[in-house]
Amino acid sequence: MLNQSLQPSEIIVIDDGSTDDTGLMLRKDFPQIKTLYQTNQGVSSARNKGIHASTGDWVALLDSDDEWLPDKLAQQISALKNQSHYKICHTEEIWIRNEVRVNLNKQYQKKGGWIFNDCLPLCAISPSTVLIHRSILEEVGLFDTELPVCEDYDLWLRITAKYPVLLIADPQIKKYGGHADQLSQQLWGMDRFRIQALKKIIATGNLSSEQQQAATEMLIKKARIYLIGVNKRGKVDEATYYQQLIAQHQVDYTAAF
């Protein structure tokens, strides 16, 4: 963050229970940075703590395994000034896997505008690319601490159901991956958490009829795929749950449409 051509008004680092004296190093070498410690509670809790501690109208996030390019904030602020009806902006990104740059698959290319439907299959916004107005978070809420992963998917669904998203098409972050300690590398069946997020947003009743239809169709699709996996693994109770979930939403879908 300190390399930005437009410096942020404040920088807050959340030390989520590290054991390598990270907090001590930050306080010693970077006294201008506000460092807050908490026992290990996960990424959602850490982000929420940082958001609560911040004072500005605009909030940007940076995960520990990502890197902002120098003009990231300047590009976003300039674009938002020119298109002031937007309250959230994200950017394209460069992917680095095992120290090698890789090309993005088409499904991961970023989009702007009303992108709720684009956010249904997978996480279509990377947290480290976002600049978001605080008023949005006050309206839709923060990250769900009950989700160990896909917490960003859950938040973007809540936001994009209500707000259009501004896109900076030039990459403004480097996203590093491939290391074993990434949560996405440790948990099998990531879609079960997306299903949970879809179930939650459908239950709010706050979606338009078109959004409700698209979300229900995606929940049924993901649940059917996940059901195949749990059947292969002999997880009888879990299979029963997803069979009932599919049946319930098929009935609701038929009744509504």
KEKE-3310 file (N, C-alpha, C; in steps of 0.2 Angstrom, whole numbers, plus 5000, padded with zeros to 4 digits):
npx = (5004:5010:5017:5008:5003:4994:4991:4983:4972:4972:4980:4976:4981:4976:4981:4979:4981:4994:5010:5023:5029:5024:5016:5024:5035:5029:5024:5036:5044:5035:5027:5017:5006:4991:4990:4981:4978:4971:4965:4966:4954:4949:4947:4936:4932:4943:4943:4931:4934:4944:4937:4927:4936:4941:4940:4936:4926:4927:4932:4945:4952:4965:4972:4983:4991:4991:4995:4995:4996:5005:4997:4984:4974:4973:4969:4956:4949:4949:4941:4929:4926:4923:4912:4901:4889:4892:4896:4904:4919:4929:4944:4953:4965:4981:4987:4997:5004:5013:5025:5024:5017:5000:4988:4971:4957:4942:4930:4934:4936:4934:4919:4908:4895:4878:4880:4875:4870:4881:4889:4884:4888:4902:4914:4915:4922:4937:4942:4954:4954:4944:4936:4925:4911:4907:4893:4887:4891:4885:4872:4870:4877:4892:4906:4902:4904:4902:4905:4918:4925:4922:4916:4917:4910:4897:4895:4897:4886:4875:4878:4878:4865:4859:4867:4875:4892:4907:4920:4938:4947:4960:4973:4975:4980:4991:4989:4992:4995:4993:5000:5001:4994:4983:4966:4957:4963:4963:4950:4937:4925:4920:4908:4898:4897:4894:4882:4876:4876:4868:4856:4853:4852:4841:4831:4829:4820:4822:4826:4824:4811:4817:4830:4828:4824:4835:4845:4839:4839:4853:4856:4849:4856:4870:4868:4864:4875:4884:4878:4880:4894:4894:4886:4895:4905:4898:4891:4878:4868:4871:4868:4855:4850:4854:4846:4833:4834:4835:4823:4814:4817:4814:4800:4797:4801:4793:4781:4782:4785)
npy = (4994:5006:5010:5017:5028:5037:5040:5031:5038:5032:5017:5001:4986:4970:4959:4943:4933:4929:4921:4925:4937:4947:4959:4966:4969:4977:4988:4993:4996:5002:5014:5023:5015:5008:4995:4981:4968:4951:4936:4921:4921:4920:4925:4933:4939:4946:4955:4962:4968:4977:4985:4991:4998:5008:5025:5032:5037:5028:5011:5000:4984:4973:4957:4946:4939:4945:4959:4976:4986:5001:5012:5009:5014:5027:5026:5021:5030:5041:5036:5035:5048:5053:5045:5046:5040:5027:5016:5007:4999:4989:4980:4973:4959:4952:4936:4926:4911:4899:4907:4910:4919:4917:4915:4921:4911:4912:4913:4919:4932:4949:4959:4974:4985:4980:4966:4955:4942:4937:4935:4924:4910:4909:4917:4933:4945:4950:4952:4960:4969:4979:4994:5002:5011:5016:5017:5007:4995:4997:4996:4983:4974:4966:4955:4937:4929:4916:4908:4899:4899:4907:4918:4930:4929:4928:4941:4949:4945:4950:4964:4966:4963:4975:4986:4993:4989:4997:4995:4994:4991:4988:4978:4980:4974:4961:4944:4931:4914:4896:4891:4880:4884:4891:4894:4889:4879:4869:4865:4854:4853:4866:4872:4870:4880:4891:4887:4888:4902:4906:4900:4908:4921:4920:4917:4930:4937:4949:4950:4954:4948:4942:4941:4932:4921:4917:4915:4904:4894:4893:4888:4876:4869:4869:4862:4850:4845:4845:4835:4823:4822:4820:4808:4799:4799:4792:4799:4799:4806:4819:4818:4816:4828:4837:4832:4835:4849:4852:4848:4856:4869:4867:4865:4878:4886:4882:4886:4900:4904)
npz = (5000:5003:4992:4983:4971:4974:4990:5003:5015:5028:5034:5039:5047:5050:5062:5062:5073:5071:5073:5072:5076:5068:5070:5079:5071:5062:5070:5074:5062:5054:5059:5055:5051:5057:5068:5072:5083:5084:5091:5081:5070:5057:5040:5037:5049:5052:5041:5044:5056:5053:5044:5053:5061:5053:5046:5035:5020:5010:5007:5005:5001:5005:5003:5011:5002:4990:4979:4977:4962:4958:4954:4957:4967:4963:4950:4952:4960:4951:4941:4948:4951:4939:4936:4945:4950:4953:4967:4970:4965:4955:4948:4934:4935:4938:4937:4947:4948:4957:4955:4942:4928:4923:4911:4912:4913:4902:4910:4921:4918:4922:4924:4922:4928:4930:4938:4944:4940:4934:4945:4951:4947:4951:4962:4956:4959:4965:4982:4984:4974:4976:4978:4989:4994:5010:5014:5007:5013:5026:5022:5017:5025:5032:5030:5031:5045:5048:5037:5031:5019:5003:5008:5002:4990:4995:5000:4988:4981:4989:4987:4973:4969:4972:4968:4954:4947:4945:4933:4931:4918:4915:4923:4940:4951:4958:4959:4969:4969:4972:4983:4997:5009:5006:5009:4999:4994:5004:5007:5003:4991:4988:4983:4992:5001:4993:4989:5002:5003:4992:4996:5007:5002:4994:5003:5009:5002:4995:4982:4965:4954:4943:4947:4958:4951:4943:4954:4960:4951:4949:4962:4962:4952:4957:4969:4964:4957:4968:4976:4968:4971:4986:4986:4980:4990:5000:5009:5018:5026:5022:5009:5009:5014:5004:4993:4998:4999:4985:4981:4988:4983:4970:4970:4975:4965:4955:4960:4960:4947)
capx = (5000:5014:5019:5003:5004:4989:4992:4977:4972:4974:4981:4975:4983:4974:4985:4974:4984:5001:5015:5030:5030:5022:5013:5030:5039:5025:5024:5043:5046:5030:5023:5011:5001:4988:4990:4977:4978:4965:4966:4965:4946:4948:4948:4930:4932:4949:4941:4926:4937:4947:4932:4925:4941:4942:4936:4935:4920:4929:4936:4949:4954:4971:4973:4990:4994:4990:4999:4992:5000:5006:4991:4977:4969:4973:4964:4949:4947:4948:4935:4923:4924:4920:4906:4899:4883:4894:4898:4909:4923:4934:4948:4956:4970:4986:4987:5004:5004:5020:5029:5024:5011:4996:4982:4965:4951:4937:4925:4937:4937:4929:4914:4905:4888:4873:4883:4872:4869:4888:4892:4881:4892:4908:4916:4917:4925:4942:4942:4959:4953:4938:4935:4918:4908:4905:4886:4885:4892:4881:4866:4870:4881:4899:4907:4898:4910:4900:4907:4925:4927:4916:4913:4917:4905:4891:4895:4896:4879:4871:4879:4877:4858:4856:4871:4880:4899:4912:4926:4944:4948:4967:4974:4978:4983:4994:4985:4997:4991:4996:5003:4997:4991:4977:4960:4954:4967:4962:4943:4934:4918:4919:4902:4893:4897:4891:4875:4873:4875:4862:4850:4852:4850:4835:4827:4828:4814:4824:4828:4819:4809:4822:4836:4826:4824:4842:4848:4836:4841:4860:4856:4848:4862:4875:4866:4864:4882:4887:4875:4884:4900:4892:4884:4901:4908:4894:4889:4871:4864:4872:4865:4848:4849:4854:4840:4827:4835:4833:4816:4811:4818:4810:4793:4796:4802:4787:4775:4784:4786)
capy = (5000:5012:5011:5020:5035:5041:5037:5031:5042:5028:5010:4997:4979:4966:4953:4938:4928:4927:4919:4927:4944:4952:4965:4969:4972:4983:4994:4996:4999:5006:5017:5026:5010:5006:4987:4978:4961:4947:4929:4919:4920:4920:4931:4937:4943:4951:4961:4966:4972:4983:4990:4994:5002:5013:5031:5035:5035:5023:5006:4996:4978:4969:4951:4945:4935:4949:4965:4982:4990:5008:5017:5006:5018:5033:5024:5020:5037:5045:5034:5036:5055:5054:5042:5047:5036:5021:5016:5001:4999:4984:4980:4967:4957:4948:4930:4923:4904:4896:4912:4911:4922:4913:4918:4920:4908:4917:4913:4923:4939:4954:4963:4979:4986:4975:4959:4950:4935:4935:4933:4917:4904:4909:4924:4937:4951:4949:4957:4965:4974:4983:5001:5002:5016:5013:5016:5000:4990:4999:4994:4976:4971:4965:4948:4932:4925:4909:4905:4898:4902:4910:4924:4936:4927:4929:4948:4952:4943:4955:4970:4967:4963:4981:4991:4992:4989:5000:4990:4996:4985:4987:4975:4984:4970:4955:4939:4926:4908:4890:4889:4875:4887:4894:4890:4886:4872:4865:4863:4850:4854:4873:4874:4869:4886:4895:4885:4891:4909:4907:4899:4914:4927:4919:4918:4936:4940:4956:4950:4955:4941:4939:4939:4926:4915:4916:4912:4898:4890:4891:4884:4869:4867:4868:4857:4843:4843:4843:4829:4818:4821:4817:4801:4795:4798:4788:4803:4798:4811:4825:4817:4817:4836:4841:4830:4839:4856:4853:4847:4862:4874:4865:4867:4885:4889:4881:4890:4907:4905)
capz = (5000:5003:4985:4979:4968:4978:4996:5007:5021:5033:5033:5045:5046:5056:5063:5064:5077:5069:5078:5069:5077:5062:5073:5082:5066:5059:5074:5074:5056:5050:5065:5053:5050:5063:5068:5077:5084:5087:5091:5075:5069:5050:5035:5037:5055:5051:5037:5047:5061:5049:5041:5059:5064:5048:5047:5028:5017:5005:5010:5000:5005:5002:5006:5013:4997:4984:4979:4973:4958:4961:4952:4959:4970:4959:4944:4954:4962:4945:4937:4952:4951:4933:4936:4953:4952:4956:4974:4971:4959:4955:4943:4932:4939:4935:4941:4947:4951:4958:4953:4935:4926:4920:4908:4914:4909:4900:4915:4927:4916:4926:4921:4925:4927:4934:4936:4949:4937:4933:4952:4953:4946:4955:4964:4951:4961:4970:4987:4984:4969:4977:4982:4990:4998:5017:5014:5004:5018:5031:5020:5015:5030:5031:5028:5035:5049:5048:5031:5031:5012:4999:5011:4997:4985:4998:5000:4982:4979:4992:4984:4966:4969:4973:4965:4948:4948:4940:4931:4928:4913:4916:4929:4945:4957:4956:4963:4970:4971:4971:4989:5000:5014:5004:5011:4993:4993:5010:5008:4998:4990:4990:4981:4997:5004:4988:4990:5008:5002:4988:5000:5012:4999:4991:5008:5011:4998:4993:4975:4960:4951:4938:4951:4962:4946:4942:4960:4962:4946:4951:4968:4961:4948:4961:4973:4960:4956:4974:4978:4965:4975:4992:4985:4979:4996:5004:5015:5017:5029:5018:5003:5010:5015:4997:4990:5001:4997:4978:4980:4991:4978:4963:4971:4976:4958:4951:4962:4959:4940)
cpx = (5004:5017:5014:5005:4999:4988:4985:4977:4973:4975:4980:4977:4980:4978:4981:4977:4990:5005:5022:5032:5029:5020:5019:5034:5035:5025:5031:5045:5041:5025:5017:5005:4998:4987:4986:4977:4972:4968:4964:4957:4944:4947:4942:4930:4938:4947:4936:4929:4941:4942:4929:4930:4943:4938:4934:4928:4921:4933:4939:4952:4961:4973:4981:4994:4993:4994:4996:4998:5000:5000:4984:4972:4968:4968:4957:4946:4945:4942:4929:4921:4921:4913:4903:4893:4886:4897:4903:4912:4928:4938:4950:4962:4975:4987:4994:5003:5011:5025:5029:5017:5007:4990:4976:4960:4946:4932:4928:4938:4931:4924:4911:4898:4884:4875:4880:4872:4876:4891:4889:4885:4898:4909:4919:4920:4931:4942:4948:4959:4948:4940:4928:4916:4905:4897:4883:4885:4887:4874:4865:4873:4888:4900:4904:4904:4908:4903:4915:4929:4921:4912:4912:4911:4898:4890:4893:4888:4874:4872:4877:4869:4855:4860:4875:4887:4903:4918:4932:4947:4956:4969:4978:4981:4987:4991:4990:4993:4996:5000:4998:4993:4985:4971:4957:4957:4966:4955:4940:4927:4916:4911:4896:4892:4894:4883:4872:4872:4869:4856:4848:4849:4843:4830:4825:4822:4816:4826:4822:4817:4814:4828:4834:4826:4831:4846:4845:4838:4849:4860:4855:4853:4868:4874:4866:4871:4885:4884:4878:4890:4899:4890:4890:4905:4904:4892:4881:4867:4865:4868:4857:4846:4849:4848:4834:4828:4833:4826:4812:4811:4815:4803:4792:4797:4796:4781:4776:4783:4782)
cpy = (5006:5014:5015:5027:5040:5038:5037:5036:5038:5020:5006:4990:4975:4960:4948:4932:4925:4925:4920:4934:4949:4959:4969:4973:4978:4989:4997:4999:5003:5009:5020:5021:5008:4998:4985:4970:4957:4940:4926:4917:4920:4926:4936:4942:4948:4957:4965:4970:4978:4988:4994:4999:5008:5019:5034:5033:5029:5018:5002:4990:4976:4963:4950:4942:4939:4956:4970:4984:4997:5012:5014:5011:5025:5032:5024:5026:5041:5043:5035:5043:5056:5050:5041:5043:5029:5022:5010:5000:4993:4984:4973:4965:4953:4942:4927:4916:4901:4901:4913:4914:4918:4917:4916:4916:4913:4918:4918:4931:4943:4957:4969:4980:4982:4968:4954:4943:4932:4933:4926:4911:4903:4916:4928:4943:4948:4954:4962:4970:4979:4989:5002:5007:5013:5012:5010:4995:4991:4996:4986:4971:4969:4957:4943:4928:4918:4905:4905:4900:4904:4915:4930:4935:4929:4937:4951:4950:4949:4962:4971:4966:4970:4987:4989:4993:4992:4996:4995:4990:4983:4984:4980:4981:4964:4950:4933:4920:4902:4887:4885:4878:4891:4890:4886:4879:4867:4862:4860:4853:4862:4876:4874:4876:4891:4893:4888:4899:4910:4905:4905:4920:4926:4919:4925:4939:4947:4956:4952:4948:4938:4937:4932:4920:4913:4912:4905:4893:4888:4887:4877:4866:4865:4862:4850:4841:4841:4836:4823:4816:4818:4809:4797:4794:4794:4792:4804:4804:4818:4824:4819:4825:4839:4838:4834:4846:4857:4852:4853:4868:4873:4867:4874:4889:4888:4885:4897:4908:4901)
cpz = (5000:4997:4981:4977:4972:4985:5000:5013:5028:5031:5039:5043:5052:5056:5066:5067:5074:5074:5076:5070:5072:5065:5076:5077:5063:5063:5075:5068:5052:5055:5062:5051:5057:5063:5074:5077:5086:5087:5084:5074:5062:5046:5036:5044:5055:5047:5040:5052:5058:5047:5047:5061:5059:5049:5040:5025:5012:5008:5004:5004:5001:5006:5007:5007:4990:4985:4974:4968:4959:4959:4954:4962:4966:4953:4946:4956:4956:4942:4941:4952:4944:4932:4943:4955:4954:4963:4975:4964:4960:4949:4940:4936:4935:4940:4941:4951:4951:4954:4945:4933:4922:4917:4911:4910:4908:4906:4921:4924:4920:4921:4925:4924:4932:4933:4941:4946:4935:4939:4954:4952:4950:4958:4958:4952:4966:4975:4986:4979:4970:4980:4983:4995:5005:5017:5012:5010:5024:5029:5020:5021:5028:5029:5033:5038:5049:5042:5031:5024:5009:5002:5006:4992:4988:4998:4993:4979:4982:4989:4977:4964:4969:4969:4959:4950:4943:4939:4928:4924:4913:4923:4934:4951:4954:4962:4964:4972:4970:4977:4993:5006:5012:5006:5005:4992:4998:5010:5002:4997:4991:4988:4987:5001:5000:4989:4996:5007:4997:4992:5004:5008:4996:4997:5011:5008:4995:4986:4971:4957:4947:4942:4955:4957:4945:4948:4961:4957:4947:4957:4966:4957:4952:4966:4970:4959:4963:4977:4975:4969:4982:4992:4984:4985:5001:5010:5015:5020:5025:5012:5003:5011:5008:4993:4992:4999:4989:4977:4982:4986:4971:4964:4972:4969:4954:4953:4960:4952:4936)
residu = (MET:LEU:ASN:GLN:SER:LEU:GLN:PRO:SER:GLU:ILE:ILE:VAL:ILE:ASP:ASP:GLY:SER:THR:ASP:ASP:THR:GLY:LEU:MET:LEU:ARG:LYS:ASP:PHE:PRO:GLN:ILE:LYS:THR:LEU:TYR:GLN:THR:ASN:GLN:GLY:VAL:SER:SER:ALA:ARG:ASN:LYS:GLY:ILE:HIS:ALA:SER:THR:GLY:ASP:TRP:VAL:ALA:LEU:LEU:ASP:SER:ASP:ASP:GLU:TRP:LEU:PRO:ASP:LYS:LEU:ALA:GLN:GLN:ILE:SER:ALA:LEU:LYS:ASN:GLN:SER:HIS:TYR:LYS:ILE:CYS:HIS:THR:GLU:GLU:ILE:TRP:ILE:ARG:ASN:GLU:VAL:ARG:VAL:ASN:LEU:ASN:LYS:GLN:TYR:GLN:LYS:LYS:GLY:GLY:TRP:ILE:PHE:ASN:ASP:CYS:LEU:PRO:LEU:CYS:ALA:ILE:SER:PRO:SER:THR:VAL:LEU:ILE:HIS:ARG:SER:ILE:LEU:GLU:GLU:VAL:GLY:LEU:PHE:ASP:THR:GLU:LEU:PRO:VAL:CYS:GLU:ASP:TYR:ASP:LEU:TRP:LEU:ARG:ILE:THR:ALA:LYS:TYR:PRO:VAL:LEU:LEU:ILE:ALA:ASP:PRO:GLN:ILE:LYS:LYS:TYR:GLY:GLY:HIS:ALA:ASP:GLN:LEU:SER:GLN:GLN:LEU:TRP:GLY:MET:ASP:ARG:PHE:ARG:ILE:GLN:ALA:LEU:LYS:LYS:ILE:ILE:ALA:THR:GLY:ASN:LEU:SER:SER:GLU:GLN:GLN:GLN:ALA:ALA:THR:GLU:MET:LEU:ILE:LYS:LYS:ALA:ARG:ILE:TYR:LEU:ILE:GLY:VAL:ASN:LYS:ARG:GLY:LYS:VAL:ASP:GLU:ALA:THR:TYR:TYR:GLN:GLN:LEU:ILE:ALA:GLN:HIS:GLN:VAL:ASP:TYR:THR:ALA:ALA:PHE)
# end
